[in-house]
Every structure is written in structure tokens, then in C-alpha cells.
Amino acid sequence: MDAKPQQHPEQPYSTLPPQGATSVPPPPAPMRTTLRRAAFGAVAGAVLVAGAVIAVPDDEVAAPPAPGPVARAEAAAAAGSPASLSDLTALIGDRQKFVETHPADAPSWASLGTAYVEWGRRSADAAYYSRAEQALQRSLAAQPGERGNTVAWVGLGALANARNDFLAAKKWGETVRSRQPKDWAAYPVLIDAYNGLGDHAAAARATEKYGTLRKGVPALARTSEMYRNQGWREDALATAQEAADRAATAAEKAAALHRLGDLAAERGEPAEALAQYDAALRTDRSHLVSLAGRARSLAALGRTDEALADYRTVTTKLPRPEYVLELGELFESLDLDGDARTQYTRLRGLLSQARTAGVDESLTEARLEADHGDPEAAVELMRTAWEAQRRSPAVADTLAWSLHRAGRSEEAVQYADQAVGTGVRNASYAYHLGVIESSLGQDGPARGHLAEALRTNPDFSPLAAPLAREALDSLGDPAAGGPAQMQPPSAEPSAEPEPSREPSPEPEAVASPEASVKPSPDAGRGTPEPSASPAPAPRTKDGDGASATAAP
């Protein structure tokens, strides 16, 4: 302790004159008394200091003060992790006040703009995206990206991804990567952009690089997503579980538990998914995406009243278009057509607001039009997305289904094939392909894909899952029989053997079944043997005709 505790602290200064007996100062003490008092005070102070050091444990002395909400939000951003909504709110307020008095501070403008992007994404309020763009442009005006302000470029990439403008996000991310290849902040932008464009190979490379630059829970989360996109369910689950186990903050833990819930739902395990979503909500009550997952799981379990209550809450607090569409379809599955139409009308209003704010919600709009509106309009929306290089499995599937609903199944099947063939295990994709194949008379492949959809997730949609069962039942069982030669030819002699043209001096050699199958003398010399199994037949309209993508 540098300062000694004062036995008699000084009285506050006063301009009033002293009164009474206290106005006469006491006589000064003798020199010996003064020295004795000083020595005694020094010894007493040393004893007090030593006692304080002994009484207070080392960890309490060295413990830093707990970080405030702004510091927590900054730490989360520096680690690439999500911040809680309350901390994010505090950070926005802090930066707003700071830039009022420091309008040329480029880092603060960039931090404010990036926080606006995150708030707009997590609140489904697209108005914050315009504020984010203004703040990021102010940052670049104060310090251009070419002069080191790549943080603002990363913010613009995140903003483009939030608006589903994946080409622009790719441009910003690749620009930062080319200038600073070891800056990990560019890679989440690139991963989202590549996935949005359907380039899973590039997304995988970016994920691997991100994992080498930034270890920890954020990298594990991205790796789990990569495994899921490649169809490696066990690896995705193991990595997501590791991320949940290692999560250090409530927001990080809730996001990891939500990911586990999504993986369980895709596997057709709604009870497990519900448990994970509930755990996420217990960790962070404001994690509304988990409330949406909870509603979806409750609907799959047949607990529709609870599902409707959760959907009403989440679509009020987090009105994302896809959640409103899900609520409308749940109403429709319960024959509550009036309530369903109300939600579809509300959804159209949200889609109009999104367009005004520069957000591309064409995927959800096309799904609405294909099943509940104008399929031709859905085709045009998805054609535009496809031509803009948005070729993700989701876009391919929605384009295929829109074409089918518009009566163009022959054109649709190639896109449905592409969606299913990417490796993503999605019951809805398999269902759409099966229905399209059935409409073309390809009953065998249709039967296989409809069964795959129900095997992957028996309750993937309150509207479509019952239709998938009906479609599969209408196809019936496969026809009896199969290829004529399922076993090798019998070695028993024929009743009327064909006479040999030349008598063999060794008849026992002819009777040996192994002697009748010899390797070609040209085998391995550039002329391959013809395959024993026929090549896959092209898609036909003949009953159970095989498909190039159908399982044998």
C-alpha cells in the first residue's frame, strides 16, 4: 500500500472564521515529542500494511474487475463469437456516443456498423442494415480500406451476407484475404458467401483455413457446418458437441446447443431436438432462433397447441419470413385456412419491407408462391437467383419444385437431382425429387426417394410429410421379378448338350466349370473387358425404369 491510512482526515476547507475555544490553536509540541510520534506512526503504519497483506489472499488482490457489457461485446467480437443481445445493445450505445464527439475515428465507425449488422440480423429488423451501411461508409471515408481499414471491408462483407447478396460478400471477403491472408476475420464472410453460392468446395477450404488461424469454439462451429453440408452426420454431431462442451459464454453456449438441435431435427429426432432447444433457451432466454426450433419440434411431436403458442411468440419478437411461412403452413395442416391466409398475407408484407431495405428474400418468396400462390412467379424468382450464381442446394430444390408446380417436371428433375446429389441429407429435397419423378412415370426412383425422405425425417413438414406418405402408398410395392440373371449359370449339364465341333482329347477339362470362364488375353493391355453389369439406363417414362441417380 502506497498511502497510509489517516487517523484524523483533514476537514473540508471553509471560509467561515473559527469561533469559541477552538479558535485558539494549541501550542506546538516539543521536537522530541514530534520525533517520537513520527517514529511510532511509521511503525504502526508498517504493521497495518503487513497485516493487510497477510489478511487479503493473493488471488483477491490480483483479480481484475469483472468486464462490463461493452468489454464483453468487444471480447466476443475479437474472438469471432456471438455477444449477448444486452451486451450488443451496450456496445451500440457506447459507440454512438463516442462517434458524436470523435467523427473521424474510423475504427469506432467500423465497430458501430458491424454491430448494426449483427443487431439487424438477430432482431430481423432490416432497417439496421441501412444504418450499418452508413456507418461503414463513414469509417471508410475517414480511413480507406487501401490504407489499412480492412475491418470496414469485412463489415461490408457481413452486411452483404445478411442481405443475401452473396456475390458482393464474396468480393469483399476475397479482397481482404488477398491483402491480409492471415486475417481470420475475412473467413467467416467467405464461408457464408461460398455456401450461399453453392460452392461447398470453396467453403470447405475457407473453413479449414479459418480453423488454422482461429482455434476454439467459433472454428468448431464452422467445421460442424462444413461436415453437415458434406453429409457427414456423425462428424458434424461430434464437432458440434465439442463446441457445446467448450463454450465459455452464455451466448456461445446457446448457439452451440441450437446447432445440436438442428442436427437432431434433420435426423428425424424431434424429442432430442426439443431437449437441445430447451437447453439453449435456459442458457439464454433471448435466443429466439431456438424458440423457433422448439416450435418446429413440438409440431413434429404432435403438440400443436404448444407449437402454435411458440410460433406466435417468435414471429412477434423475431419476424423472420421463413418463420411466418412455417406458422402459416402449420395452420393449414390443421385445416385452419383462415389463419393460414392471414399469415401468408402478413408474409407478403414482410417480403415487401425486405425488398425496400435491400434484402433478397426471394428464396422464401418463391416457396410461398410455389405452394400458396403463383408457381410461375416462383420460377421467375428462382431463375433470377440461379442466373446470379446463387446455386446452393436450397435454390436448386426450390427452382425444381417451382418448375414442377408450374407443370414443367421434365425441366425440373435436373435441378432436383442436383439438390439431392450435393450430399446434404434433407428430407424435403428427397420428397420433391420423388414427387417429380412420379409425375414423369419413373415409379422406381420415385419410390426410393419418397422412402428416403420419410426415413431421413418422418415429420419434416406438417404439410408435406403426410403427402409424402400418401404418394408412397399410391405407388404400391415394386413389381415382382427382376433381372433374369441374378445368379451365375448352373454347372449341371443340360438335358441335350450342344455337340462339340471338335472332339477334345481331354473331355474332363471341358466339364470343369472354371474352365469355361477365362481371362481375356488382352486384359490389362489397353482393351478393357466389357462390364458385367449394364450401364445405368436414362430416365424413361416406363413404370419402374431406372434412374441414373436411383440406388440399385
C-alpha positions as CSV (number, residue, x, y, z in Angstrom):
1,M,0.0,0.0,0.0
2,D,1.5,3.3,-1.1
3,A,-0.6,5.6,1.1
4,K,-1.0,5.2,4.9
5,P,-4.5,5.4,6.4
6,Q,-5.1,8.8,8.1
7,Q,-6.1,8.7,11.7
8,H,-7.6,12.2,11.5
9,P,-8.5,13.2,8.0
10,E,-8.4,16.8,7.1
11,Q,-11.7,18.7,7.5
12,P,-13.2,20.3,4.4
13,Y,-12.0,23.8,3.6
14,S,-14.3,26.6,5.0
15,T,-14.2,30.3,4.5
16,L,-16.0,30.9,7.8
17,P,-13.8,32.3,10.7
18,P,-13.3,30.0,13.7
19,Q,-15.5,30.6,16.7
20,G,-15.2,29.9,20.5
21,A,-12.5,27.9,22.2
22,T,-11.5,26.1,19.0
23,S,-10.4,29.5,17.6
24,V,-7.2,29.4,19.8
25,P,-4.7,27.0,18.2
26,P,-2.9,24.6,20.6
27,P,0.8,25.3,21.3
28,P,3.3,23.4,19.1
29,A,4.6,20.1,20.5
30,P,8.3,19.8,21.5
31,M,10.8,18.5,19.0
32,R,11.4,15.2,21.0
33,T,7.7,14.5,21.1
34,T,7.3,15.2,17.4
35,L,10.1,12.7,16.5
36,R,8.7,10.1,18.9
37,R,5.3,10.4,17.3
38,A,6.7,10.2,13.8
39,A,8.6,7.0,14.7
40,F,5.6,5.5,16.3
41,G,3.4,6.3,13.3
42,A,5.9,4.8,10.9
43,V,6.0,1.5,12.9
44,A,2.2,1.4,13.3
45,G,1.8,2.0,9.6
46,A,4.1,-0.8,8.7
47,V,2.3,-3.2,11.0
48,L,-1.0,-2.2,9.4
49,V,0.3,-2.7,5.9
50,A,1.8,-6.1,6.7
51,G,-1.5,-7.1,8.4
52,A,-3.5,-6.1,5.3
53,V,-1.2,-8.1,3.0
54,I,-1.5,-11.2,5.2
55,A,-5.2,-10.9,5.6
56,V,-6.1,-10.5,1.9
57,P,-5.4,-13.5,-0.3
58,D,-3.2,-13.1,-3.3
59,D,-6.0,-14.0,-5.8
60,E,-8.3,-11.3,-4.5
61,V,-5.5,-8.7,-4.7
62,A,-4.7,-9.7,-8.3
63,A,-8.2,-10.3,-9.5
64,P,-9.1,-7.8,-12.2
65,P,-12.6,-6.2,-12.1
66,A,-15.3,-8.0,-13.9
67,P,-15.7,-6.8,-17.5
68,G,-18.7,-4.6,-18.3
69,P,-21.1,-5.3,-21.1
70,V,-19.2,-3.2,-23.6
71,A,-16.0,-5.0,-22.8
72,R,-17.8,-8.4,-23.1
73,A,-19.2,-7.5,-26.5
74,E,-15.7,-6.3,-27.7
75,A,-14.2,-9.6,-26.4
76,A,-16.8,-11.7,-28.2
77,A,-16.2,-9.8,-31.5
78,A,-12.4,-10.2,-31.1
79,A,-12.9,-14.0,-30.7
80,G,-15.4,-14.3,-33.5
81,S,-18.2,-15.4,-31.1
82,P,-21.7,-14.1,-30.7
83,A,-22.4,-11.5,-28.0
84,S,-25.5,-11.4,-25.9
85,L,-28.2,-9.0,-27.0
86,S,-27.8,-6.9,-23.9
87,D,-24.1,-6.6,-24.4
88,L,-24.6,-5.8,-28.1
89,T,-27.0,-3.1,-27.1
90,A,-24.5,-1.6,-24.7
91,L,-21.8,-1.6,-27.4
92,I,-24.0,0.2,-29.9
93,G,-24.9,2.8,-27.3
94,D,-21.2,3.3,-26.4
95,R,-20.1,3.7,-30.0
96,Q,-22.9,6.0,-30.9
97,K,-21.9,8.4,-28.1
98,F,-18.2,8.1,-29.0
99,V,-18.5,8.9,-32.7
100,E,-20.6,12.0,-31.8
101,T,-17.5,13.6,-30.3
102,H,-15.0,11.7,-32.5
103,P,-16.5,11.8,-36.0
104,A,-13.2,11.0,-37.7
105,D,-12.5,7.8,-35.7
106,A,-12.6,5.1,-38.4
107,P,-12.3,2.0,-36.0
108,S,-15.3,3.2,-34.0
109,W,-17.4,3.7,-37.0
110,A,-16.5,0.3,-38.3
111,S,-17.3,-1.3,-34.9
112,L,-20.7,0.5,-34.8
113,G,-21.5,-0.6,-38.4
114,T,-20.7,-4.2,-37.7
115,A,-22.7,-4.1,-34.5
116,Y,-25.7,-2.7,-36.5
117,V,-25.4,-5.7,-38.9
118,E,-25.5,-8.2,-36.1
119,W,-28.4,-6.4,-34.4
120,G,-30.4,-6.3,-37.6
121,R,-29.7,-10.0,-38.3
122,R,-30.7,-11.1,-34.8
123,S,-33.7,-8.9,-34.5
124,A,-35.0,-9.4,-38.1
125,D,-35.1,-5.6,-38.4
126,A,-33.7,-4.8,-41.8
127,A,-33.7,-1.0,-41.1
128,Y,-30.5,-1.5,-39.2
129,Y,-28.8,-2.6,-42.4
130,S,-29.1,0.9,-43.8
131,R,-27.6,2.3,-40.6
132,A,-24.8,-0.2,-40.8
133,E,-24.0,0.8,-44.4
134,Q,-23.9,4.4,-43.5
135,A,-21.6,3.8,-40.5
136,L,-19.2,1.6,-42.5
137,Q,-19.0,4.2,-45.3
138,R,-18.2,6.8,-42.7
139,S,-15.4,4.6,-41.5
140,L,-14.0,4.2,-45.0
141,A,-14.3,8.0,-45.6
142,A,-12.2,8.6,-42.5
143,Q,-9.7,5.8,-43.4
144,P,-9.9,4.0,-46.8
145,G,-9.6,0.2,-46.9
146,E,-6.5,0.5,-49.0
147,R,-4.8,2.4,-46.1
148,G,-5.4,-0.4,-43.7
149,N,-9.1,-0.2,-42.8
150,T,-9.9,-3.7,-43.8
151,V,-12.2,-4.0,-40.7
152,A,-14.7,-1.9,-42.5
153,W,-14.4,-4.1,-45.6
154,V,-15.1,-7.1,-43.5
155,G,-18.2,-5.3,-42.1
156,L,-19.4,-4.6,-45.6
157,G,-19.0,-8.3,-46.4
158,A,-21.0,-9.3,-43.4
159,L,-23.7,-6.8,-44.4
160,A,-23.9,-8.3,-47.9
161,N,-24.3,-11.8,-46.5
162,A,-27.1,-10.5,-44.2
163,R,-28.8,-9.1,-47.3
164,N,-28.3,-12.5,-49.1
165,D,-26.1,-10.7,-51.6
166,F,-23.5,-13.4,-51.7
167,L,-21.6,-12.2,-54.8
168,A,-20.9,-8.9,-53.1
169,A,-19.9,-10.7,-49.9
170,K,-17.5,-12.9,-51.8
171,K,-15.9,-9.8,-53.4
172,W,-15.3,-8.1,-50.0
173,G,-14.0,-11.3,-48.4
174,E,-11.6,-12.1,-51.2
175,T,-10.4,-8.5,-51.3
176,V,-9.4,-8.7,-47.6
177,R,-8.0,-12.2,-48.0
178,S,-5.8,-11.1,-50.9
179,R,-4.3,-8.2,-48.9
180,Q,-4.2,-9.9,-45.5
181,P,-4.3,-13.7,-46.0
182,K,-3.7,-14.3,-42.3
183,D,-6.5,-12.1,-41.1
184,W,-9.1,-14.7,-39.8
185,A,-11.9,-12.1,-39.8
186,A,-12.3,-12.5,-43.6
187,Y,-13.0,-16.2,-43.5
188,P,-16.5,-16.3,-41.8
189,V,-17.6,-13.8,-44.5
190,L,-16.2,-16.1,-47.2
191,I,-17.7,-19.3,-45.7
192,D,-21.2,-17.8,-45.7
193,A,-20.8,-16.3,-49.2
194,Y,-19.5,-19.6,-50.7
195,N,-22.3,-21.6,-49.1
196,G,-24.8,-19.1,-50.3
197,L,-23.5,-19.5,-53.9
198,G,-23.5,-23.3,-53.6
199,D,-19.7,-23.6,-53.8
200,H,-19.2,-26.1,-50.9
201,A,-15.7,-27.0,-52.0
202,A,-14.5,-23.4,-51.6
203,A,-16.4,-23.1,-48.4
204,A,-14.6,-26.2,-47.1
205,R,-11.2,-24.7,-48.0
206,A,-12.1,-21.5,-46.2
207,T,-13.3,-23.4,-43.2
208,E,-10.1,-25.3,-42.9
209,K,-8.0,-22.1,-43.2
210,Y,-10.2,-20.4,-40.6
211,G,-9.6,-23.3,-38.2
212,T,-5.8,-22.9,-38.6
213,L,-6.0,-19.2,-37.9
214,R,-8.6,-19.0,-35.2
215,K,-8.9,-22.0,-32.8
216,G,-11.7,-22.5,-30.4
217,V,-15.5,-22.7,-30.4
218,P,-16.1,-20.5,-33.5
219,A,-13.9,-22.7,-35.6
220,L,-15.6,-25.8,-34.3
221,A,-19.0,-24.4,-35.2
222,R,-17.9,-23.7,-38.7
223,T,-16.3,-27.2,-39.1
224,S,-19.6,-28.8,-37.9
225,E,-21.4,-26.8,-40.6
226,M,-19.0,-28.0,-43.2
227,Y,-19.4,-31.7,-42.2
228,R,-23.2,-31.3,-42.3
229,N,-23.1,-29.8,-45.8
230,Q,-21.0,-32.8,-47.0
231,G,-23.5,-35.3,-45.5
232,W,-21.1,-36.4,-42.8
233,R,-23.6,-36.5,-40.0
234,E,-21.6,-38.3,-37.3
235,D,-18.6,-35.9,-37.8
236,A,-21.0,-32.9,-37.7
237,L,-22.6,-34.1,-34.5
238,A,-19.3,-34.9,-32.7
239,T,-17.8,-31.5,-33.6
240,A,-21.0,-29.6,-32.6
241,Q,-20.9,-31.4,-29.3
242,E,-17.3,-30.4,-28.7
243,A,-18.2,-26.8,-29.4
244,A,-21.0,-27.0,-26.9
245,D,-18.7,-28.5,-24.3
246,R,-16.1,-25.9,-24.8
247,A,-18.4,-22.8,-25.0
248,A,-17.3,-20.2,-22.5
249,T,-20.2,-17.6,-22.6
250,A,-24.0,-17.9,-22.4
251,A,-24.4,-16.7,-26.0
252,E,-21.8,-19.0,-27.3
253,K,-23.3,-22.0,-25.4
254,A,-26.8,-21.2,-26.6
255,A,-25.6,-21.1,-30.3
256,A,-23.8,-24.4,-29.9
257,L,-26.9,-26.1,-28.3
258,H,-29.1,-24.7,-31.0
259,R,-26.8,-26.3,-33.6
260,L,-27.2,-29.6,-31.9
261,G,-30.9,-29.2,-32.0
262,D,-30.9,-28.5,-35.7
263,L,-28.8,-31.6,-36.4
264,A,-31.2,-33.7,-34.3
265,A,-34.2,-32.3,-36.2
266,E,-32.6,-33.1,-39.5
267,R,-32.1,-36.7,-38.3
268,G,-35.8,-37.0,-37.6
269,E,-35.4,-37.0,-33.8
270,P,-37.8,-34.2,-32.6
271,A,-37.6,-35.2,-28.9
272,E,-33.8,-34.8,-28.9
273,A,-34.1,-31.6,-30.9
274,L,-36.6,-30.2,-28.4
275,A,-34.3,-31.0,-25.5
276,Q,-31.4,-29.2,-27.1
277,Y,-33.5,-26.1,-27.9
278,D,-34.8,-26.0,-24.4
279,A,-31.3,-26.2,-23.0
280,A,-30.3,-23.3,-25.3
281,L,-33.3,-21.2,-24.0
282,R,-32.4,-22.0,-20.4
283,T,-28.9,-20.7,-21.2
284,D,-30.0,-17.6,-23.0
285,R,-33.7,-16.7,-22.8
286,S,-33.3,-14.2,-25.7
287,H,-32.1,-16.9,-28.1
288,L,-35.2,-16.7,-30.2
289,V,-34.0,-18.9,-33.0
290,S,-34.1,-21.7,-30.5
291,L,-37.7,-20.8,-29.7
292,A,-38.4,-21.2,-33.4
293,G,-36.7,-24.6,-33.4
294,R,-38.7,-25.6,-30.3
295,A,-41.9,-24.7,-32.1
296,R,-40.9,-26.8,-35.1
297,S,-40.0,-29.8,-32.9
298,L,-43.3,-29.5,-31.0
299,A,-45.2,-29.6,-34.2
300,A,-43.3,-32.8,-35.3
301,L,-44.3,-34.4,-31.9
302,G,-47.9,-33.6,-32.5
303,R,-48.0,-31.0,-29.6
304,T,-49.6,-28.4,-31.9
305,D,-51.1,-26.1,-29.3
306,E,-47.7,-25.6,-27.7
307,A,-46.2,-25.2,-31.2
308,L,-48.7,-22.5,-32.2
309,A,-48.0,-20.6,-28.9
310,D,-44.2,-20.7,-29.5
311,Y,-44.6,-19.7,-33.2
312,R,-46.8,-16.7,-32.2
313,T,-44.2,-15.5,-29.8
314,V,-41.3,-15.9,-32.1
315,T,-43.0,-14.4,-35.1
316,T,-43.8,-11.3,-32.9
317,K,-40.4,-10.9,-31.5
318,L,-38.3,-12.2,-34.4
319,P,-40.5,-11.9,-37.5
320,R,-38.3,-13.7,-40.0
321,P,-40.2,-14.5,-43.2
322,E,-39.4,-18.3,-43.0
323,Y,-40.9,-18.5,-39.5
324,V,-44.1,-16.8,-40.7
325,L,-44.3,-19.2,-43.6
326,E,-43.9,-22.2,-41.2
327,L,-46.7,-20.9,-39.0
328,G,-49.0,-20.4,-41.9
329,E,-48.3,-24.0,-43.1
330,L,-48.9,-25.4,-39.6
331,F,-52.3,-23.6,-39.5
332,E,-53.1,-25.1,-43.0
333,S,-52.1,-28.6,-41.9
334,L,-54.7,-28.2,-39.1
335,D,-57.4,-27.1,-41.6
336,L,-57.4,-23.6,-40.1
337,D,-57.3,-22.0,-43.6
338,G,-58.4,-18.5,-42.4
339,D,-55.5,-18.3,-40.0
340,A,-53.2,-19.6,-42.7
341,R,-54.2,-17.0,-45.2
342,T,-53.7,-14.3,-42.5
343,Q,-50.1,-15.5,-42.1
344,Y,-49.5,-15.6,-45.8
345,T,-50.8,-12.1,-46.2
346,R,-48.5,-10.9,-43.3
347,L,-45.6,-12.7,-45.0
348,R,-46.1,-10.8,-48.2
349,G,-45.9,-7.5,-46.2
350,L,-42.6,-8.6,-44.7
351,L,-41.2,-9.6,-48.1
352,S,-42.1,-6.2,-49.4
353,Q,-40.4,-4.5,-46.5
354,A,-37.3,-6.6,-47.1
355,R,-37.1,-5.6,-50.8
356,T,-37.4,-1.9,-49.7
357,A,-34.5,-2.5,-47.3
358,G,-32.3,-4.1,-50.0
359,V,-32.7,-7.7,-48.6
360,D,-33.1,-10.5,-51.0
361,E,-35.8,-12.9,-49.6
362,S,-36.5,-14.4,-53.0
363,L,-36.0,-18.0,-51.7
364,T,-38.8,-17.7,-49.1
365,E,-41.0,-15.8,-51.5
366,A,-40.6,-18.5,-54.2
367,R,-41.6,-21.1,-51.6
368,L,-44.6,-19.1,-50.8
369,E,-45.6,-18.7,-54.4
370,A,-44.9,-22.3,-55.4
371,D,-47.3,-23.8,-52.9
372,H,-49.7,-21.0,-52.0
373,G,-49.6,-18.5,-54.8
374,D,-48.3,-18.3,-58.4
375,P,-45.9,-21.0,-59.4
376,E,-44.8,-19.1,-62.5
377,A,-43.8,-16.2,-60.4
378,A,-41.8,-18.6,-58.2
379,V,-40.0,-19.9,-61.3
380,E,-39.0,-16.4,-62.3
381,L,-37.7,-15.6,-58.9
382,M,-35.5,-18.7,-58.8
383,R,-34.4,-18.3,-62.4
384,T,-33.1,-14.9,-61.5
385,A,-31.3,-16.3,-58.4
386,W,-29.8,-19.1,-60.4
387,E,-28.5,-16.7,-63.1
388,A,-27.0,-14.6,-60.4
389,Q,-24.9,-17.6,-59.4
390,R,-26.9,-18.4,-56.3
391,R,-26.7,-22.2,-56.9
392,S,-27.0,-23.6,-53.4
393,P,-28.9,-26.8,-52.8
394,A,-31.8,-24.8,-51.4
395,V,-32.1,-22.7,-54.5
396,A,-31.8,-25.8,-56.8
397,D,-34.5,-27.5,-54.8
398,T,-36.9,-24.5,-54.8
399,L,-36.4,-24.0,-58.5
400,A,-37.1,-27.6,-59.2
401,W,-40.3,-27.6,-57.1
402,S,-41.4,-24.3,-58.7
403,L,-41.0,-25.8,-62.2
404,H,-42.9,-28.9,-61.2
405,R,-45.8,-26.9,-59.7
406,A,-45.8,-24.9,-62.9
407,G,-46.3,-28.1,-64.9
408,R,-42.7,-28.4,-66.2
409,S,-41.5,-31.5,-64.4
410,E,-39.2,-32.7,-67.2
411,E,-37.2,-29.4,-66.8
412,A,-37.4,-29.6,-63.0
413,V,-35.9,-33.0,-62.5
414,Q,-32.3,-31.9,-63.3
415,Y,-32.4,-29.3,-60.5
416,A,-34.0,-31.7,-58.0
417,D,-31.3,-34.2,-58.8
418,Q,-28.6,-31.6,-58.2
419,A,-30.1,-30.6,-54.8
420,V,-30.2,-34.2,-53.6
421,G,-26.8,-35.0,-55.0
422,T,-24.9,-32.3,-53.1
423,G,-24.6,-34.6,-50.0
424,V,-26.9,-32.6,-47.7
425,R,-29.3,-35.0,-46.0
426,N,-32.6,-33.1,-46.4
427,A,-35.9,-34.9,-46.3
428,S,-37.7,-32.1,-48.2
429,Y,-35.2,-32.3,-51.1
430,A,-35.8,-36.1,-51.4
431,Y,-39.5,-35.6,-51.2
432,H,-39.6,-33.1,-54.0
433,L,-37.4,-35.3,-56.3
434,G,-39.7,-38.3,-55.6
435,V,-42.8,-36.4,-56.5
436,I,-41.3,-35.0,-59.7
437,E,-40.1,-38.5,-60.7
438,S,-43.5,-39.9,-60.0
439,S,-45.1,-37.3,-62.2
440,L,-42.8,-38.4,-65.0
441,G,-43.8,-42.1,-64.6
442,Q,-40.5,-43.0,-63.0
443,D,-42.1,-45.1,-60.3
444,G,-39.0,-46.9,-59.2
445,P,-36.8,-43.9,-58.5
446,A,-39.8,-42.1,-57.1
447,R,-40.5,-44.9,-54.6
448,G,-36.9,-44.8,-53.5
449,H,-36.7,-41.1,-52.9
450,L,-40.0,-40.8,-51.1
451,A,-39.0,-43.6,-48.8
452,E,-35.6,-41.8,-48.3
453,A,-37.5,-38.6,-47.3
454,L,-39.6,-40.4,-44.7
455,R,-36.6,-42.4,-43.5
456,T,-34.5,-39.3,-43.1
457,N,-37.1,-37.3,-41.2
458,P,-40.7,-38.8,-40.9
459,D,-42.1,-35.4,-39.8
460,F,-40.1,-33.0,-41.9
461,S,-43.1,-30.8,-42.6
462,P,-46.7,-30.7,-41.2
463,L,-48.0,-30.3,-44.7
464,A,-45.6,-32.2,-46.9
465,A,-44.8,-35.3,-44.7
466,P,-48.4,-36.6,-44.9
467,L,-48.4,-36.0,-48.6
468,A,-45.1,-38.0,-48.9
469,R,-46.8,-41.0,-47.2
470,E,-49.8,-40.8,-49.5
471,A,-47.6,-40.6,-52.6
472,L,-45.5,-43.6,-51.4
473,D,-48.6,-45.6,-50.7
474,S,-50.1,-44.8,-54.1
475,L,-47.0,-46.2,-55.8
476,G,-47.5,-49.5,-54.0
477,D,-44.9,-52.2,-53.8
478,P,-42.3,-52.8,-56.5
479,A,-43.4,-55.3,-59.2
480,A,-42.4,-58.9,-58.7
481,G,-39.3,-60.2,-60.5
482,G,-36.2,-58.6,-61.6
483,P,-33.2,-59.1,-63.9
484,A,-33.2,-62.5,-65.5
485,Q,-29.7,-63.4,-64.5
486,M,-29.4,-62.8,-60.7
487,Q,-27.1,-65.9,-60.1
488,P,-24.2,-67.4,-62.1
489,P,-25.2,-70.1,-64.5
490,S,-25.7,-73.6,-63.1
491,A,-22.9,-76.1,-63.6
492,E,-25.3,-79.0,-64.2
493,P,-25.2,-80.5,-67.7
494,S,-28.1,-79.7,-70.0
495,A,-30.5,-82.4,-71.0
496,E,-29.5,-82.0,-74.6
497,P,-25.9,-80.8,-74.7
498,E,-24.8,-79.0,-77.7
499,P,-22.4,-81.2,-79.7
500,S,-18.8,-80.1,-79.8
501,R,-17.5,-79.2,-83.2
502,E,-14.1,-80.8,-82.4
503,P,-13.7,-83.7,-80.0
504,S,-11.4,-82.7,-77.2
505,P,-8.6,-85.1,-76.3
506,E,-9.3,-84.2,-72.6
507,P,-13.1,-84.3,-72.0
508,E,-12.7,-83.8,-68.3
509,A,-11.3,-80.3,-68.9
510,V,-14.4,-79.3,-70.8
511,A,-16.6,-80.5,-67.9
512,S,-14.9,-78.2,-65.4
513,P,-17.0,-75.0,-64.8
514,E,-13.9,-72.9,-64.0
515,A,-12.5,-73.7,-67.5
516,S,-15.4,-72.0,-69.2
517,V,-14.5,-68.6,-67.7
518,K,-11.0,-67.5,-68.7
519,P,-9.4,-64.1,-68.6
520,S,-9.1,-62.3,-71.9
521,P,-5.7,-62.5,-73.4
522,D,-5.9,-58.7,-73.9
523,A,-6.8,-58.0,-70.3
524,G,-4.7,-55.2,-68.9
525,R,-3.2,-54.4,-72.3
526,G,-5.3,-51.3,-73.2
527,T,-8.5,-53.1,-74.2
528,P,-10.7,-53.4,-71.1
529,E,-13.2,-56.2,-70.7
530,P,-16.8,-55.2,-71.1
531,S,-18.6,-54.7,-67.7
532,A,-20.7,-57.5,-66.4
533,S,-23.4,-55.0,-65.2
534,P,-25.3,-52.9,-67.7
535,A,-24.8,-49.1,-67.8
536,P,-27.5,-47.1,-66.0
537,A,-30.4,-46.5,-68.3
538,P,-31.5,-43.0,-69.0
539,R,-34.7,-41.7,-67.3
540,T,-37.7,-43.1,-69.0
541,K,-41.5,-43.0,-68.5
542,D,-41.8,-46.8,-68.4
543,G,-43.1,-47.7,-65.0
544,D,-40.1,-48.7,-62.9
545,G,-37.5,-47.5,-65.3
546,A,-34.2,-47.0,-63.6
547,S,-32.8,-43.5,-62.9
548,A,-29.2,-42.6,-63.2
549,T,-29.4,-41.4,-59.6
550,A,-31.5,-44.2,-58.2
551,A,-30.0,-46.7,-55.8
552,P,-29.6,-50.2,-57.2
